[in-house]
């Protein structure tokens, strides 16, 4: 089977931002393939074909991409949305926990890109949209490993974009702020908690719970993903929602001392 409609492949499409993005891309005229680690537990979505995919597995990634190309004959847009959080002070998270975050959030992106890019280059067209976060350009106390993974996605994506532009492909970054998903409740907690961080960690957990509850609707981010997929002249970075826009301005324009104080104030840190 082939199609003349553009085809979008969205990882982590069973819930949250990925689900909203998949539905928004269907509405925008795309054939959409969504992925989940276990599609038997996924509620079907109108217009979305689901495939099993574990972005931490080379074989799973290669197999899923091959299935999409065999079925539809093309992949025009890859949305790397699948990811995992991690809470706790940096000293409280084991290296195994941090490695798991990077294997999904960073190397998962790289696996998907390496699988899809030869096809896009051969067709001399395609867009790779990588989901970052405002903590890809801001520090995030008590989420250091997660923040580091998103900083890595930013550096990788921007470098990749320079490499592939001449081949008709763009690598773009979408940066949401707090979004009303299950992110906070689904993020692992530290496996080596220390009493010295306990009070501040609990305060941060409460802060995050409130921020996620009051955060942007996933549809806000989905709209930006569609823009990145369809803009005639795409931007490298797309902030999603007003909070993300303000955070980007703060990072770019605030003097270092003021920026540092604001980060501590926002995160309710002493001193």
C-alpha positions in Angstrom: 0.0 0.0 0.0 1.2 3.5 -0.8 -0.4 6.9 -0.2 -0.2 10.3 -1.8 -1.0 11.9 1.5 2.0 12.9 3.8 2.8 10.4 6.4 3.7 11.2 10.0 5.3 8.8 12.5 4.7 9.8 16.1 6.4 8.0 19.0 4.7 7.7 22.4 1.3 8.5 20.9 -0.9 6.6 23.3 -1.4 9.5 25.7 -0.5 13.1 26.5 1.3 15.2 24.0 1.8 12.3 21.6 -1.8 11.5 21.5 -2.8 15.1 20.9 -0.2 15.5 18.2 -1.3 12.3 16.4 -4.9 13.5 16.3 -3.9 17.1 15.3 -1.8 15.7 12.4 -4.8 13.5 11.2 -6.9 16.7 11.2 -4.1 18.5 9.2 -4.4 15.8 6.4 -1.6 13.4 7.4 -1.7 9.6 7.4 -0.5 9.0 11.0 1.3 6.1 12.5 1.5 6.2 16.3 3.6 4.0 18.5 3.4 2.6 22.0 5.4 0.0 23.8 2.3 -2.1 24.2 -0.4 -1.4 21.7 -2.7 -4.0 23.2 -3.4 -1.5 26.0 -4.0 1.5 23.7 -7.4 3.0 23.1 -7.9 3.3 19.3 -7.8 6.7 17.8 -9.6 7.7 14.6 -7.2 7.9 11.7 -4.2 6.7 13.6 -2.5 3.3 12.9 -0.7 2.0 16.0 2.5 -0.1 16.0 4.5 -1.5 18.9 7.8 0.3 19.4 10.4 0.5 22.1 12.7 3.4 21.3 15.3 1.8 23.6 15.7 -1.2 21.3 17.6 -1.0 18.0 15.7 -4.0 16.6 12.3 -2.6 17.6 13.0 0.8 16.0 14.3 -0.7 12.7 11.3 -3.0 12.5 8.7 -0.3 13.1 10.2 2.1 10.6 10.4 -0.7 8.0 6.7 -1.5 8.6 5.7 2.1 8.0 7.6 2.4 4.8 6.3 -1.0 3.5 2.7 -0.1 4.3 2.6 3.6 3.2 5.7 3.9 1.0 6.9 7.1 2.7 7.6 8.9 5.9 7.4 12.7 5.7 7.5 13.7 9.3 9.0 12.0 12.4 7.8 13.3 15.7 10.1 12.1 18.5 7.8 12.4 21.4 8.5 9.3 23.5 10.2 10.1 26.7 10.5 9.6 30.5 11.1 11.9 33.4 13.1 11.4 36.6 12.7 13.3 39.9 15.0 13.8 42.8 18.3 15.5 43.6 21.2 14.5 41.3 23.0 12.8 44.2 19.9 10.7 44.9 19.6 9.2 41.4 21.7 6.2 40.6 23.7 6.2 37.4 21.4 3.3 36.3 18.4 5.7 36.6 20.2 8.4 34.6 21.3 6.0 32.0 17.7 4.8 31.5 16.6 8.4 31.0 19.3 9.0 28.4 18.6 5.7 26.7 15.0 6.7 26.0 15.1 10.5 25.8 18.4 10.9 23.9 19.5 7.6 22.3 15.9 6.8 21.5 15.8 10.0 19.4 19.1 9.0 17.8 17.8 5.5 17.0 14.7 6.9 15.3 16.7 9.5 13.3 19.2 6.9 12.1 16.4 4.6 11.0 14.3 7.3 9.2 17.0 9.6 7.8 18.2 7.4 4.9 14.6 7.2 3.6 14.2 11.0 3.9 17.5 11.7 2.2 16.7 9.4 -0.7 13.4 11.3 -1.2 15.2 14.6 -0.5 12.4 15.7 1.8 11.3 15.3 5.4 11.0 16.8 8.8 12.3 15.4 12.1 10.6 17.1 15.1 12.2 16.4 18.4 10.3 17.2 21.6 12.5 19.0 24.0 11.3 21.2 26.9 11.9 24.5 28.5 14.3 22.6 30.7 16.3 21.9 27.6 17.5 25.5 27.9 16.8 26.2 31.6 18.3 24.5 34.7 15.9 22.3 36.6 16.9 21.6 40.2 15.6 18.2 41.4 15.3 17.0 37.8 19.0 17.3 36.8 19.3 14.1 34.7 16.0 14.8 32.8 17.1 18.4 32.2 20.5 17.1 30.9 18.7 14.7 28.5 16.7 17.6 27.1 19.8 19.8 26.8 21.4 16.9 24.9 18.4 16.7 22.5 18.7 20.4 21.8 22.4 20.2 21.0 21.9 17.1 18.9 18.9 18.5 17.0 20.6 21.8 16.1 23.8 20.1 14.9 21.7 17.5 12.9 19.7 20.3 11.3 22.9 21.8 9.8 24.0 18.4 8.5 20.7 17.5 6.7 19.4 20.8 5.4 21.3 20.4 2.1 19.5 17.0 1.6 16.1 18.5 1.8 15.5 17.5 5.5 15.0 19.6 8.5 15.5 18.8 12.2 13.3 21.0 14.4 12.8 21.4 18.1 9.5 21.9 20.0 9.9 23.2 23.6 6.8 22.9 25.8 6.6 24.2 29.4 4.4 22.5 32.0 1.8 20.5 30.2 -1.3 18.9 31.8 -0.3 15.2 31.3 0.7 12.4 33.6 4.4 13.4 33.5 4.9 14.1 37.2 3.0 11.1 38.5 4.7 8.8 36.0 8.2 9.9 36.6 10.4 7.6 38.7 11.6 8.8 42.1 15.2 8.6 43.3 16.4 5.1 44.2 18.9 6.3 46.8 17.0 9.1 48.7 19.0 11.1 51.1 17.5 12.8 54.2 19.5 16.0 53.5 17.4 16.6 50.4 14.1 15.3 51.7 12.4 18.6 52.6 13.4 20.4 49.4 12.5 17.4 47.3 9.0 17.2 48.8 8.6 20.9 48.2 9.6 20.5 44.6 7.2 17.6 44.2 4.4 19.8 45.4 5.5 22.5 43.0 5.6 20.2 40.1 2.2 18.6 40.9 0.6 22.0 40.9 2.4 23.2 37.8 1.4 20.1 35.8 -2.2 20.3 37.0 -2.4 24.0 35.9 -0.2 23.5 32.8 -1.1 23.9 29.1 -3.5 21.5 27.5 -1.6 19.0 25.3 -3.5 20.4 22.3 -1.5 23.6 22.7 1.7 21.6 22.1 0.1 19.6 19.3 -0.8 22.8 17.4 2.8 23.8 17.5 3.9 20.4 16.3 1.6 20.7 13.3 3.1 24.1 12.6 6.6 22.6 12.7 5.5 19.9 10.3 3.8 22.2 7.8 5.3 25.7 7.9 6.7 26.5 4.4 9.8 28.1 6.1 10.2 26.2 9.4 12.0 27.7 12.4 14.7 25.7 14.2 12.9 26.2 17.6 9.2 26.4 18.4 8.2 27.3 22.0 4.8 25.9 22.9 2.5 28.0 25.1 2.9 31.4 26.8 5.0 30.1 29.7 7.5 28.6 27.4 7.7 31.8 25.5 8.4 33.8 28.6 11.0 31.3 29.8 12.8 31.6 26.4 12.8 35.4 26.7 14.1 35.2 30.3 17.0 32.9 29.2 18.0 35.1 26.3 17.7 38.6 27.9 18.1 38.4 31.6 21.5 39.2 33.1 23.2 36.2 34.7 22.6 37.3 38.3 19.0 38.1 37.8 18.4 34.9 35.9 20.0 32.8 38.7 17.9 34.5 41.4 14.7 34.0 39.3 15.5 30.2 38.9 15.9 29.9 42.7 12.7 31.8 43.4 10.7 29.8 40.9 11.9 26.6 42.4 11.4 27.8 46.0 15.1 27.2 46.9 16.6 28.7 50.0 19.5 31.1 49.9 
